[in-house]
Amino acid sequence: MARQQAHVAGREARRAEAVQTFVLDIFRANSDRQQDPARARDTTARQLLDLGTERLQSALQDAPESRAEVMKTLSDMYYELQLDEQAAAIEGNRIALLRQLYGPDDRRVAEALLAFASSLHSTNAATRFFPPCWMPNASSTRPATIRRACAASC
């Protein structure tokens, strides 16, 4: 039991360190890209997120759990900036990775699906994933009608 706990703690520590290193590298890469330190300071949060998303394409390939954690962090940050399209895109990729890692019935996949649904609510992509009756602009707002329509679409 103690060995298993030590193994889990070690894995969690490695994942946290990988995530921290990734985030710090985003700031370092921004500084390295700019000849002028003042320009590096003027980089917006959006630009840093875009840089992180770009770097994620090739980073942490050998550490998928850390990669999923970074995806969650980037998606959450995009969502906080009301950049829901970008958040949804990252969440979609994160869901695929989590399914591959843990299988479709894992709690972490369900949590990612909920985050994905949250980020989709104000995007054009929502209609591709949800039945029309689940959308805020449903033609009828009567609860019984919506329940029947949703039951029929599932």
C-alpha positions as CSV (number, residue, x, y, z in Angstrom):
1,M,0.0,0.0,0.0
2,A,2.8,2.5,0.9
3,R,4.7,1.6,-2.3
4,Q,1.6,2.3,-4.4
5,Q,1.0,5.6,-2.6
6,A,4.7,6.6,-3.2
7,H,4.4,5.6,-6.8
8,V,1.2,7.7,-7.3
9,A,2.8,10.7,-5.4
10,G,5.9,10.4,-7.6
11,R,3.8,10.3,-10.8
12,E,1.8,13.3,-9.6
13,A,5.0,15.3,-8.8
14,R,6.4,14.5,-12.3
15,R,3.2,15.6,-13.9
16,A,3.1,18.9,-11.9
17,E,6.7,19.6,-12.8
18,A,6.1,18.9,-16.5
19,V,3.2,21.3,-16.5
20,Q,5.1,24.0,-14.6
21,T,8.0,23.6,-17.0
22,F,5.7,23.9,-20.0
23,V,4.1,27.1,-18.7
24,L,7.5,28.6,-17.9
25,D,8.8,27.7,-21.3
26,I,5.9,29.7,-22.9
27,F,7.2,32.8,-21.2
28,R,10.8,32.0,-22.0
29,A,9.9,31.4,-25.7
30,N,8.2,34.7,-25.8
31,S,11.2,36.5,-24.4
32,D,13.5,34.6,-26.8
33,R,11.3,35.6,-29.8
34,Q,11.5,39.3,-29.0
35,Q,14.7,41.2,-29.5
36,D,13.3,44.1,-27.5
37,P,12.4,43.3,-23.8
38,A,9.7,45.9,-23.9
39,R,8.0,44.1,-26.7
40,A,8.1,40.9,-24.8
41,R,6.5,42.6,-21.8
42,D,3.7,43.9,-24.1
43,T,2.7,40.4,-25.2
44,T,-1.0,39.8,-24.5
45,A,-2.4,36.9,-22.5
46,R,-4.1,35.8,-25.8
47,Q,-0.7,35.8,-27.6
48,L,0.9,33.7,-24.8
49,L,-2.0,31.2,-24.9
50,D,-1.7,30.9,-28.7
51,L,2.0,30.4,-28.3
52,G,1.4,27.7,-25.7
53,T,-1.2,26.0,-28.0
54,E,1.3,26.1,-30.8
55,R,4.0,24.6,-28.6
56,L,1.7,21.9,-27.4
57,Q,1.5,20.4,-30.9
58,S,5.0,18.9,-30.3
59,A,5.5,19.1,-26.6
60,L,4.9,16.4,-23.9
61,Q,4.4,13.6,-26.4
62,D,6.1,11.3,-24.0
63,A,4.1,12.4,-21.1
64,P,0.4,12.1,-22.1
65,E,-1.0,12.7,-18.6
66,S,1.0,15.9,-18.3
67,R,-0.1,16.8,-21.8
68,A,-3.8,16.4,-20.9
69,E,-3.2,18.6,-17.8
70,V,-1.7,21.3,-19.9
71,M,-4.6,21.0,-22.4
72,K,-7.0,21.6,-19.5
73,T,-5.0,24.6,-18.3
74,L,-4.9,26.2,-21.7
75,S,-8.6,25.5,-22.3
76,D,-9.6,27.0,-19.0
77,M,-7.5,30.1,-19.7
78,Y,-9.1,30.5,-23.1
79,Y,-12.5,30.1,-21.6
80,E,-11.8,32.7,-18.9
81,L,-10.9,35.1,-21.8
82,Q,-14.2,34.2,-23.4
83,L,-12.4,32.6,-26.3
84,D,-14.8,29.7,-26.4
85,E,-14.0,28.4,-29.9
86,Q,-10.3,27.9,-28.9
87,A,-11.3,26.4,-25.5
88,A,-13.6,23.9,-27.3
89,A,-11.0,22.9,-29.8
90,I,-8.5,22.1,-27.1
91,E,-11.1,20.3,-25.0
92,G,-12.0,18.1,-28.0
93,N,-8.4,17.1,-28.4
94,R,-8.1,16.5,-24.7
95,I,-11.2,14.2,-24.7
96,A,-9.6,12.1,-27.4
97,L,-6.4,11.8,-25.5
98,L,-8.1,10.9,-22.2
99,R,-10.2,8.3,-24.0
100,Q,-7.1,6.8,-25.4
101,L,-5.4,6.9,-21.9
102,Y,-8.2,5.7,-19.7
103,G,-11.0,4.4,-21.9
104,P,-14.4,6.0,-22.6
105,D,-16.0,5.2,-19.3
106,D,-13.4,6.9,-17.0
107,R,-14.4,9.7,-14.7
108,R,-11.7,12.0,-16.2
109,V,-13.3,11.6,-19.6
110,A,-16.7,12.5,-18.2
111,E,-15.2,15.6,-16.6
112,A,-13.6,16.6,-19.8
113,L,-16.9,16.2,-21.7
114,L,-18.6,18.5,-19.2
115,A,-15.8,21.1,-19.7
116,F,-16.2,20.7,-23.5
117,A,-20.0,21.2,-23.2
118,S,-19.4,24.4,-21.2
119,S,-17.0,25.8,-23.7
120,L,-19.3,25.0,-26.6
121,H,-22.4,26.8,-25.3
122,S,-21.6,30.1,-27.1
123,T,-19.9,28.7,-30.2
124,N,-21.1,27.9,-33.7
125,A,-19.9,24.3,-33.1
126,A,-22.5,23.6,-30.5
127,T,-25.1,22.6,-33.1
128,R,-22.8,19.9,-34.4
129,F,-22.8,18.1,-31.0
130,F,-26.1,18.8,-29.4
131,P,-29.7,18.2,-30.5
132,P,-31.5,21.5,-31.4
133,C,-33.8,21.0,-28.4
134,W,-30.8,21.4,-26.0
135,M,-29.9,24.7,-27.5
136,P,-30.9,28.0,-25.8
137,N,-33.0,29.0,-28.8
138,A,-35.2,26.0,-28.8
139,S,-38.5,26.6,-30.6
140,S,-40.5,25.6,-27.6
141,T,-39.5,26.4,-24.1
142,R,-42.2,24.3,-22.4
143,P,-40.4,21.7,-20.3
144,A,-42.6,18.8,-21.3
145,T,-42.0,19.5,-25.0
146,I,-38.3,19.8,-24.5
147,R,-38.2,16.6,-22.5
148,R,-40.0,14.7,-25.3
149,A,-37.8,16.2,-28.0
150,C,-34.6,15.4,-26.2
151,A,-35.8,11.9,-25.4
152,A,-36.6,11.3,-29.0
153,S,-33.2,12.6,-30.1
154,C,-31.2,10.3,-27.8
